Amino acid sequence: MAARHEQIAAELRRAIRREEYPVGSRLPAETELAAQYGVSRGTVRQAVAALTAEGLIGSRQGARRVVLADHRSQSFGELRSFAQWAEAMGRTATGHVVSQEYRPATAEDAARLHLDQGVPLLNVLRVRGLDGEPVLIERTVYADWISPTVAALPPDCASVTQRLNEETGLVFAHGEHVIDAVAAGARDADLLALRRTSPLLRVRRVTTTHDGRPVEWSDDRYRPDAVSFTVHNSIANNALVRTTAG
């Protein structure tokens, strides 16, 4: 049975989706929610924190929270794998390897993973799903030192990140993401059950360990109706950098 704060978070999500709390409106104060659900303010804060992490409500302290969106989003405030994010959203993540093979490292692979060009690296094409529907294509290149371990994983492994942590203690600690939009080619359209040239949200990422050692780099392409990303910034702290396309 789900913890009480998780139950409250789920009820608030449903209320937001039903527009009982429309975008731009404010949630009731913590004291009101605590009385409504018969729990402590601490329990309410846990539920509210989950909605904040999902990008549904604002994070301003000392005020009633403003509803920012009526659908859940993924925040870059913390580094999460696709499966971890899906689990936090109450969804079921799936994964299926379409192809995997060793290829010599290209110049781009060598630059992103800090290794020599020509070194054999594992290249994996994987389709990820939410609740059984394909939503994401991952084209991932793994560093030579971790490639054999990834190659041994079952093709339907739902979370490579979790399995690598369980089997080797590896922690994906840092990530750099470049986000843009691309049109779906014939292969992507077929894998995601879309029309060719449909827009896709592309995230190119490099993931490293705590000490900065590159683990993987990937070209991830999402269906536009599947996920959104949020970046909370301010004058004092701006995690978002705008650059020209290329």
N, C-alpha and C positions, 0 to 999 in steps of 0.2 A: 504493500500500500504506500502511495506517495506521501512524503512529509507534508505537514499542514501548509507550510509556506509555498510548496510546489502546487498544492491544490488551489490556493488563493491566486497564485500567478496564472494558473490555467483559467480560472474563472474570470479574471481581469482581462486576459487575452480575448476570451470569447466575447466579453462585453464591448471591448474595443472593436472587434470585427463586426459586431452587430450595430456599431455606431451609437451605443448607449453613451459612450464617451467619444465624440467625434474628434478628428484631427484638429488641433488648435484649442480644444477644451482642456480643462484641468481635472485631474483625478481628485476625489475627496481627500481631505487631510488624513494623515496617518492615524490620528485619534479617531476619526470617523470610520475609517476602514477597520481599525482594531475592534471598535464596538460592533460594527456590522457583522464581522466574522467571528467575534467572540474570542479574540486572541490578543497577545501582547503586541505593543508597538514594534518590538524587535522582530517578531514573526512577520509583521507587515513590511518592515524594512527589507527583509530577505526576499519577499515576493517582489517588491518594487525594484530591488537591485537586479533581479533576473530580467524584468521588463526593460530596465535601463540598458543592460548589456545587449539586449536584442534590438535596441534602437527604436522601441515602441514609444518610450516616454523620455523626457528630458532629464538631465542629471543634476539640475540646479538644487542646491541645498537650502534648507530653511524656507521653502515655499512649496505650495501644491504643485505636483508634477504636471507638466504640459504633455499632452498626447502628440507625438511627432509623426506617427505613421500607424496604419491599420494592418500592416503585415510585418512579419519578423525579418530582421536583417542580420547580417554578419558584421561585427565590428572588428577593426584591426587593433583595438585597445589591448587585446591579448592574442597570442599566437595559438590558433586551434586548427586541428586537422578537419577535413570535411566531415568525417564520421563523428568527431567530438562535437562539432557545431550542430550536426543533425540531432544527436542525442540530446543536447541541451535544449533544442527546439521541440522535443517530443516526437521527432520523426525517426524513421528507420532508414539507415544508410545501407546501400549495397554497392558492391564493386565487382567488375568483371574485366579480366584482362583480355583484350582483343588480340594483342600480339606483344611479344617480348623477345628481344634478341640483343646480342652484343654487337656493337659497331665501334669502329675506331673514333676516338674523340675528335670532333671538328674543332676549328679555331674558336668558335663560339663556346663549345663545351669546355675547352681548355681555359678560356678566359673566365668563365663563370664559376668553374669548379677548382681553379688554381692547380691545374695539373698539366702534364705534357700532351701536346697534340699527338694523336695516333694511339693513345692508350685505350685498350678495349673497355668500353663502358656499357652497362645494361641500359637499354632503351625500352620503356614500357608504354604502350598505348592502352589506357584503361577508361572504361565508361563507368561513371558513378551515377547512382540513382537515389531518389527520395521516395520512399513508400512504393517502390516498384517501378517508378517512371524515370527514364533517363534524363538527367539534367546537366551533366558535366562530362566533358572529355578532358582527360589528363594525358599529356605527352611528357613523360618524365625521364630525365637522364640522371642516373645515380653515379656518385663517385666510385672509383675503382675499389676502394677499401670496404664499401658496404654493398656493392653489386652482388656478390655471391649469396649473401644473406637474403636479400630481396628476391633474387631469382628462385630461391628455395621455398618461398611462401606460396600457399595455394592460390590459384587464379581468382577465386571468389572471396579473397580476404577483404573484409569490410573496412578494416583500418590498418594500413601498413604502419602508420606512426605508432599505434598501440602495440602491435606485434613486435616491432623492432625494440621498443622500450622493454617489453616483457622478456624478450629473448637475449638482448645484448645490453640493456640498460641505457640505450641511446636516447638522448633528449633533444628534440628539435627546439632549440632555444631562441633563435633569431630568424627573422624573415624580412626580405626586401621584396616589395611588390610593385609592379608597374601595370597600371590598368588602362585599357583602351577598348575600342570596339572594332570588330572585324566582321566581314560577311562570311556566312557558312559556305564552304566548298562542298562538292558532291559527297565526299567521305563524311564530313562532319554532319551534313544534313541527314544522311542516311542513319548515322549512329544516334542522332538525337531526335529522329522522326520529325524533321522540319523541312520546309521548302529550301531549296538551294538559294543562296544569297540572303537568307534570313539573318538579321543582326545577332551577333553573339558578344557577350561580355568576356573579354580576354584578360586574364591575370597571368603575367609572367613573373615567376617568383624564384628566388634563391633562398634555400634554408640552410642554416649552419648550426653547429653545436655551440655550447657555452663559450668555448675558446675560439670561436670563429672559423672552425674547420668546415668547409662546405660539404653538405650531405647529398644534396640533389638540386637540380634546377628543373623547372617545369613550365610548360605552356598550357594553361588551363582555360577551357572555353565553356562558358555557362549559357544555358538557355536564358534569354532576357526576362522570362516570367518566373524564373526559379529562385533567384536570390538577388539581394542588393547589398551594398557595402556602405558602412557609415564611418566617418572620421570626425571626431569631436575635437575642435581646435579652438584656440583663443589667442589673444595678443601675447600672453605669456608662454603658451605652449602650442606649437603648430607642427603636427605630425605629417601634414600634407605638403608635398612639394609639387608645384606645377612646372612642367617642362613642355617643350615642343614635341610633336610626334616624331617618331623615328626609332 
